[in-house]
Amino acid sequence: MDEAVLEAARDAGIRLVLLEVYYRHGGIGKPLAGAQLRFDGRSVEDYWRHLDALSSRIDRTRVQLGVAPHSIRAVALEELVRLHAEARARDMVIHMHLDETRQEAADCRAAYGATPLELVLERLAPDGSFTAVHGTHAEPRTLDAFLERGAHLCLCPLTEANLGDGLPRLANGRGSLALGTDSNARISMLEELRWCEYGQRLRREERGALVDGTGAVARRLMEAATAGGARSLGLPCGAIEPGRWADFVEVDLAAPELAGWTRDTLAESLVFGAGERALAGTWVGGRRVHG
């Protein structure tokens, strides 16, 4: 699978951070079973040997590696501590599913006396290299403490809805927010943007749930999908400015879904009214690779 991903990245000319997953247990204190067996990481030592082998084969101008201990249910605490320490020594980003389900949080509290995110705060001291994926059932005060350290939260609204896992409780404009796809049931960043906001509206029963410092919703969401994602992956992109990679998406301003747009309404028109037909192309390193 890794080789296929790297080959596809080379052929498409895309830029990629390959987050290599470590998956060792079928639940806290439980062995892998059934379909889970194909994910077996065998040992922390084998995991790093595998990453070293991948590292020797990648084009570093296109591909970087990151570390992804799957979750507290799939990685024992002592393994997690070791993976985190080595990742920091190698200056690699770390992504981990945390507090995705109520059952995960309950099992973690029963085993360790803390929820997954509480455990990460206590044992790992996360910083800007660490991204929590989902955080759906994290307590607001715990999530605030996590984000105050400069760590990131990655939401995957379509997957969270597809699995029925629930909605996180987010504060307006607070912390570094990124957007992802996770299970890839449908790949549409515009839908992820929309449902990041709509989910919060449904939860709170109010409009304009996620806003930036000026009270704008679309700009806050666009920031999560661009600069927020770049910070989460440790990449120098996400904004069109000197010193950043020229990685961006081209928008067709003549698309019917955007009819009537103005400079003041374009972001809202794109986020809340458009689909993929409004996206005209993708540029990587200043070169058009799609569209």
Secondary structure by P-SEA (a helix, b strand, c coil): caaaaaaaaaaaccccccbbbbbccccccccccccccccccccaaaaaaaaaaaaaccccccbbbbbbccccccccaaaaaaaaaaaaaabbbbbbbccccaaaaaaaaaaccccaaaaaaacccccccccccccccccaaaaaaaaaacbbbbbbaaaaaaaccccccccccccbbbbbbcccccccaaaaaaaaaaaaaaaacccccccccccccaaaaaaaacaaaaaaacccccccccccccbbbbbccccccccccccccaaaaaacccccccccccccccccccc
